C-alpha cells in the first residue's frame, strides 16, 4: 500500500487477511510497557500531587496526564519502533523490505544493524502524542460522563455512560494526535538516503512542513478512520475494563 490511498480491502487483497495483524506481537509488548507505566505513573503522581496541594483539580489532572503520558512513551518507545517496523514492512516494495521474522528478530536486527539509538527514533513525536493523549483522555472523560448523564439520562459510570464518553474523548484525541501519529510512524520507519546517508526527517516540525509542502497537510490524516477505530476501541475497552475492575474491587471490600 506504499504510495497509495489506504483501504482495508486493498490491504487484504495485496497482502492477505492476516496482514491486518502485522506487528500484533510487538503491539502487545508495547502496551505492556506503555499502558502499565502510564496508568501506574498517573495514579501515583496524581495521589502524590494531591498530598502536596491538598486537592486534585482539572489543571492538576491535565499536567499529570501530560507528563506521565510522555514518560510512558519514552519507556515503551523501543517496542513502538518494533511495532511500526513490523506493521509497515509488508507495505514496502519487495526489494526494500526488511523481512522481519518476529519481535525478537526485529529487536536484534535494529540493535545490531542500526544501534541502540534507533529504538528511540521518532520518540519526540511519540512523546508529544502521548502527552496529548494523556491530556485529552484524562481531562475530557469525566466531563463527557457528566454531560451524557445529564442530557441522555444515563447513570454515571455505567457501561453505556463510559462507552459514550470514551468514544467521544477518543474522537477528540484522535483528531488532535493524528498528525503526531503519522509523524512518529514516518520517522520510525524512515531509511537513510542511499547517496547521502542522511535521514529524510530530522524532527517533528521539519517532517510536518515537508509532508505538507510535498503532499498537503491532510496527508498527515491519511488512514484516520482506522486510527480512530483503534483509538476509540482501545479507549472504550480500557476505561470499561478499569471501571469494572474498580467496581469489583469496591464490592469485594464492602
VENKA-V340949 format. One record per residue. N is the residue number from 1. RES is the residue in one small letter. PSI is psi in radians with two decimals (NA if undefined). NEAR is the number of other C-alpha atoms within 12 Angstrom. D_FIRST is the distance of its C-alpha to the first C-alpha in Angstrom with 2 decimals. Layout:
{{N	RES	PSI	NEAR	D_FIRST} {N	RES	PSI	NEAR	D_FIRST}}
This chain:
{{1	x	0.11	25	0.00} {2	x	2.23	21	3.80} {3	x	0.08	11	6.26} {4	x	2.78	14	5.32} {5	x	2.31	15	7.29} {6	x	2.43	22	6.59} {7	x	2.52	18	8.48} {8	x	-0.73	20	9.96} {9	x	-0.79	15	10.76} {10	x	-0.68	18	7.48} {11	x	-0.81	26	6.47} {12	x	-0.68	19	10.03} {13	x	-0.69	15	10.25} {14	x	-0.64	21	7.92} {15	x	-0.04	24	9.05} {16	x	2.80	16	12.22} {17	x	-0.71	14	14.03} {18	x	-0.12	16	14.86} {19	x	-0.37	23	11.38} {20	x	-0.22	23	12.26} {21	x	0.23	22	15.05} {22	x	2.28	30	13.51} {23	x	0.18	30	15.86} {24	x	-0.79	24	18.40} {25	x	-0.78	24	21.36} {26	x	-0.62	33	20.78} {27	x	-0.66	28	20.26} {28	x	-0.79	21	23.59} {29	x	-0.64	25	25.31} {30	x	-0.74	29	24.02} {31	x	-0.59	26	25.66} {32	x	-0.78	22	28.78} {33	x	-0.78	26	29.31} {34	x	-0.95	33	27.98} {35	x	-0.76	31	29.35} {36	x	-0.75	24	32.61} {37	x	-0.64	26	33.39} {38	x	-0.82	37	32.51} {39	x	-0.75	29	34.75} {40	x	-0.79	21	37.41} {41	x	-0.68	28	37.64} {42	x	-0.86	34	37.62} {43	x	-0.76	21	40.39} {44	x	-0.84	19	42.45} {45	x	-0.67	28	42.17} {46	x	-0.80	31	42.77} {47	x	-0.67	20	45.89} {48	x	-0.73	18	47.11} {49	x	-0.65	21	46.72} {50	x	-0.68	20	48.68} {51	x	-0.68	12	51.45} {52	x	-0.79	12	51.66} {53	x	-0.36	13	51.50} {54	x	0.15	12	53.02} {55	x	2.79	15	50.36} {56	x	1.83	20	46.66} {57	x	-3.11	18	45.54} {58	x	-0.81	20	42.38} {59	x	-0.68	18	42.24} {60	x	-0.75	26	42.73} {61	x	-0.71	33	39.89} {62	x	-0.81	27	37.55} {63	x	-0.81	26	38.63} {64	x	-0.71	38	38.44} {65	x	-0.71	38	35.02} {66	x	-0.83	32	33.61} {67	x	-0.82	30	35.29} {68	x	-0.58	38	34.60} {69	x	-0.80	41	30.94} {70	x	-0.69	33	30.44} {71	x	-0.77	33	32.55} {72	x	-0.61	38	30.60} {73	x	-0.74	42	27.35} {74	x	-0.64	32	28.98} {75	x	-0.72	30	30.22} {76	x	0.06	34	26.89} {77	x	-0.69	40	24.69} {78	x	-0.71	38	24.52} {79	x	-0.51	39	23.01} {80	x	-0.77	46	20.59} {81	x	-0.74	42	19.37} {82	x	-0.71	43	19.18} {83	x	-0.81	35	17.16} {84	x	-0.77	40	14.54} {85	x	-0.83	43	14.51} {86	x	-0.64	37	14.29} {87	x	-0.65	36	11.63} {88	x	-0.26	32	9.20} {89	x	-0.72	32	10.45} {90	x	-0.31	30	8.58} {91	x	-0.19	30	5.13} {92	x	2.74	24	7.42} {93	x	2.64	16	9.04} {94	x	-0.64	13	11.85} {95	x	-0.12	10	14.54} {96	x	-0.07	17	13.31} {97	x	2.58	20	12.85} {98	x	-0.33	25	15.85} {99	x	0.96	22	16.06} {100	x	2.53	26	17.88} {101	x	-0.28	22	20.19} {102	x	-3.08	23	21.01} {103	x	-0.83	30	22.31} {104	x	-0.68	20	25.35} {105	x	-0.77	20	23.51} {106	x	-0.69	32	21.12} {107	x	-0.79	30	24.20} {108	x	-0.78	20	26.34} {109	x	-0.65	22	24.03} {110	x	-0.77	28	23.33} {111	x	-0.79	19	27.11} {112	x	-0.77	14	28.13} {113	x	-0.51	15	25.66} {114	x	-0.24	17	25.29} {115	x	2.80	15	28.23} {116	x	-0.55	17	28.91} {117	x	-0.44	17	28.10} {118	x	-0.40	30	24.37} {119	x	-0.35	35	24.51} {120	x	0.32	30	25.33} {121	x	2.16	37	22.78} {122	x	0.18	40	21.57} {123	x	-0.53	37	24.60} {124	x	-0.95	29	25.95} {125	x	-0.53	38	23.28} {126	x	-0.81	43	23.05} {127	x	-0.66	36	26.84} {128	x	-0.76	34	26.92} {129	x	-0.78	39	24.51} {130	x	-0.63	40	26.54} {131	x	-0.75	36	29.72} {132	x	-0.69	37	28.58} {133	x	-0.79	44	27.50} {134	x	-0.74	41	30.94} {135	x	-0.90	34	32.65} {136	x	-0.67	37	31.02} {137	x	-0.85	44	31.20} {138	x	-0.76	40	34.75} {139	x	-0.51	30	36.13} {140	x	-0.42	31	34.90} {141	x	-0.89	37	34.97} {142	x	-0.67	27	38.76} {143	x	-0.76	24	39.15} {144	x	-0.58	30	36.95} {145	x	-0.75	33	38.78} {146	x	-0.68	22	42.04} {147	x	-0.79	22	40.81} {148	x	-0.56	26	39.62} {149	x	-0.64	23	42.81} {150	x	-0.87	14	44.84} {151	x	-0.50	14	43.15} {152	x	0.06	16	41.91} {153	x	0.67	14	44.87} {154	x	2.64	21	42.77} {155	x	2.18	19	44.37} {156	x	2.41	25	43.04} {157	x	0.13	29	41.06} {158	x	2.89	25	40.79} {159	x	-0.81	24	37.50} {160	x	-0.66	22	36.85} {161	x	-0.81	31	37.83} {162	x	-0.66	37	35.57} {163	x	-0.89	33	32.65} {164	x	-0.78	36	33.03} {165	x	-0.71	38	33.62} {166	x	-0.70	43	30.68} {167	x	-0.66	34	28.20} {168	x	-0.80	31	29.67} {169	x	-0.59	37	29.69} {170	x	-0.67	41	26.10} {171	x	-0.77	32	25.15} {172	x	-0.82	28	27.14} {173	x	-0.41	35	25.77} {174	x	-0.77	37	22.14} {175	x	-0.73	29	22.84} {176	x	-0.58	29	24.75} {177	x	-0.14	34	22.47} {178	x	-0.76	37	18.89} {179	x	-0.63	35	19.19} {180	x	-0.61	35	20.53} {181	x	-0.79	40	17.85} {182	x	-0.70	34	15.17} {183	x	-0.78	40	17.62} {184	x	-0.76	39	18.23} {185	x	-0.74	36	14.64} {186	x	-0.71	34	14.27} {187	x	-0.67	36	17.75} {188	x	-0.49	43	17.40} {189	x	0.02	34	14.40} {190	x	2.71	29	15.77} {191	x	2.61	24	17.38} {192	x	2.58	16	20.67} {193	x	2.25	11	20.99} {194	x	-0.41	11	22.13} {195	x	-0.82	9	25.11} {196	x	-0.40	9	26.39} {197	x	0.09	10	25.22} {198	x	2.59	12	24.61} {199	x	2.48	22	21.78} {200	x	-0.50	23	20.18} {201	x	2.32	27	20.86} {202	x	-0.24	25	24.31} {203	x	2.94	24	24.68} {204	x	-0.90	31	23.47} {205	x	-0.72	19	25.23} {206	x	-0.71	17	24.34} {207	x	-0.81	33	20.60} {208	x	-0.71	31	20.97} {209	x	-0.74	21	23.07} {210	x	-0.80	21	20.73} {211	x	-0.75	25	17.64} {212	x	-0.69	19	20.04} {213	x	-0.67	14	21.55} {214	x	-0.58	13	18.52} {215	x	-0.18	16	16.10} {216	x	2.56	15	18.61} {217	x	-0.61	19	19.64} {218	x	-0.21	19	17.67} {219	x	-0.44	28	14.41} {220	x	-0.20	31	15.78} {221	x	0.21	28	15.63} {222	x	2.30	28	11.98} {223	x	0.42	25	11.48} {224	x	-0.72	27	15.29} {225	x	-0.92	20	16.03} {226	x	-0.54	20	14.51} {227	x	-0.76	27	16.00} {228	x	-0.67	29	19.29} {229	x	-0.70	20	19.26} {230	x	-0.87	21	18.97} {231	x	-0.79	31	21.60} {232	x	-0.79	32	23.84} {233	x	-0.73	25	23.80} {234	x	-0.74	26	24.46} {235	x	-0.77	35	27.19} {236	x	-0.90	31	28.85} {237	x	-0.72	23	28.94} {238	x	-0.89	26	30.14} {239	x	-0.58	35	32.90} {240	x	-0.74	27	34.09} {241	x	-0.76	21	34.36} {242	x	-0.77	22	36.21} {243	x	-0.73	23	38.52} {244	x	-0.70	19	39.30} {245	x	-0.71	14	40.08} {246	x	-0.74	16	42.30} {247	x	-0.75	17	44.07} {248	x	-0.71	13	44.65} {249	x	-0.75	12	45.99} {250	x	-0.77	11	48.21} {251	x	-0.57	10	49.59} {252	x	-0.46	9	50.28} {253	x	-0.06	8	52.46} {254	x	NA	7	54.34}}
